[in-house]
Amino acid sequence: MSTRQESLLKWVKTATQEQIDRTKTTRGYLLQVAYGNKTASAELASRLESVTGGQVTRKQLRPDDWAVIWPELVAA
């Protein structure tokens, strides 16, 4: 099971509906990810990093496998 994602939780609670819509999922699903009940897909993690302007990162959302999915970020 995933761990609670505080940065995502904070963002979801204050995001506008337009921002949520840009993630291409629902506020409810994002809350499930934020509370650690679901794991963000690689696509969703990448989209969230973009939509949040880096407030929520792919590394935070996928701590166990981000380096395998995005090897270009290892040196970053």
N, C-alpha and C positions, 0 to 999 in steps of 0.2 A: 504494500500500500504506500502511496505517496505521502509526503509530509505537507503540512500546512504551508501555503505560499502567502506570506504576509503582504508582500508588495503587490501581488495580484489582487488579494482581498481588498486592500486599500483602494486600488485603482477601480475595481468593479463597483465598489460602493459609491464612488463619486462620478463615474463615467456617464456621459450623456447617452441617450439611446442611439444617436448617430455613431458615436464611438463604438458602442457594442455592436451595432450592425456591421461596422467595418471589420470586425473579427470573424464574421460569417458564421457565428454561432449565437447562442442565447445567453442572457445574463445568468439564467439558472445553471446552464452547463459550466459557465466560467466560475460560478460559485462552487460547483462540485469540484472543479480543478483546484480552486483556491483553498478549499477545506481539506484537500488531500484525498477525496473520495474517487477522483478520476485522474488520469494522467493525460496531460496535453499531448496531442499528436505532434510530430515534428513540424507539420504544416501550421498547426495552430500556434505552437510556440514561436515560430518564426514570425507569423502574422502579429501576434501579441507584442513582440519586441518592437515591431514597426509601428503599430497603432499607438502604443504607449510611449513612443519616443525613447525607448531604452529603459523606462522605469521598471519594466518587467522584462527579464532577459531569458533567452533560450537556455542558457546555462542554469539559471534558477529553476526553470520549469522541467528540465530534463537532466538533473545532476548526475545520473548514473550512466548516461550514454551520449551526452552532447558531443564529446570529443570524437566519437565514432561517426555520428551523423554529420557533424560540421567540422571536419579535420582542419579546415582553414582557420578556425578560431583558436586552435591550440596555442599558436604563437602569439595570439592577440591578448 
